[in-house]
């Protein structure tokens, strides 16, 4: 109840009621993804990711140029399938895993730890929009990295394969499968990110699992339990290279080796079929998206 | 319909610890309500449930009659809020962050542009509008957060200790902004543990301690609780007031029950009666032409009520 005040209150121009009616869930997800993608493009993590791809591309280009003419490299550059089957299949998986870790590892955990979630979640927006928007932004940023890697490979392909063979249909097919793998991997990464409120834990767990954890588990299951590891995402990864093969590998091969004391040991190797690969990747994508969102919906900003 | 916030049996437990215990509170109308309480009283917990950042163990929170827990999107539509000190994506500029906020709220482009300019001007961040938020100090970020809370010209404004992280000048500016927000058809609900902040800007006070609501009342009634009809006001003069004037002319006024002096230019007067007598006393002091600079209700009144209630709660 002041009769005199040392500071005059300032009047904001007003419009008589709150402005705007919140758009639908999908529209809000798109809006958020646009700004999140912009944030990614300007971030150090984007520079880091592009640097990783650039270094991989530079090493690849150097090796191809240096050993050009040697028997090994000549074999790899003899056909577009041989070239991309070697360099694209393995390389793109690495690029996808790194971009998943870098763009998705802390996507959800960071909202809690960095408190950016407080800025977003006070708005009239469903958590599903935030989750989907961030997923789409991470997907777009990862796609840029994948396309950058593809551009480096295609440029090398143009040099060593010639104008008529540097962009085969099999590469388009493999690219499409790689995108499915990226969708599934990002879904898994977002699930792990939703599990933690700490960015470091989220990134570490995702990195350990996807860089070698799943591969080790897959190997152990095959060797010890002797079953097909159809439930491990890394098992489906090899499907990315199938378009470059003239014939698909046998689904299951068993080899028996005789030990020094006459003891034989049997080794079984599994290769996913196309259908299996698609089902595993699609399943991971859908199930991890549902589970991740379910967790995010229940996380509290304490 | 007038803007409103309502907590119905709102309870939050973290394990065996009860942060908020059966809060029943309805604030309604165009006013500024201070949500007071010591650290750990449950203020932020309450506001987080009003904005769906955390979920109640029991009960429900309503904004303009819409349940936050059942339909957060519709409930938060008329609401601008600032809870704790949010971070904004570091590579975005304040203008871009507010554009995103406006777009997510469904504001038109021209509304976003004009309101962005207005609120950034209001929080004195116009010249930083296109710089990256990641480079800002905590205080600058808090200003952008306040701008964000005001962007949609909301009917309900929820502020959780808005002057946190600001220097004394910034705190004063924030109070000025909150005072400026008072208008027809707007409810401001502001938590604070700074009594002077609440006295400066609020009309009503809800006092919370250890998860329980101790009372909710107007500032005027709260002062009445202290003195049983006697209010304290502080008068500041341009020049020292000598004892003769104080005892002879001021203390003899029928509205003055007692007086004390903290320094030669400031006098605390106990006023008999309510706001009418307080206003009459002001008129009389001004008419004496003693160089009255400032006249306001004594903050110590609220402080005493606050401390008394909190102490009783502890006992």
Interface residues (C-beta under 8 A of the other chain):
Chain A: X1 X2 X3 X4 X6 X7 X8 X9 X10 X11 X12 X13 X14 X15 X16 X17 X18 X19 X20 X21 X22 X23 X28 X31 X32 X35 X36 X38 X39 X42 X43 X114 X115 X116 X117 X118 X119 X120 X121 X122 X123 X124 X125 X126 X300 X301 X302
Chain B: X14 X48 X51 X52 X53 X54 X55 X72 X73 X74 X75 X76 X77 X78 X79 X80 X81 X82 X83 X84 X85 X86 X87 X88 X89 X90 X91 X92 X96 X97 X99 X100 X101 X102 X103 X104 X105 X106 X107 X108 X111 X115 X118 X119 X122 X132 X145 X148 X149 X150 X151 X152 X153 X154 X155 X172 X175 X176 X177 X179 X180 X181 X182 X183 X185 X219 X220 X275 X278 X279 X282 X292 X293 X294 X295 X296 X297
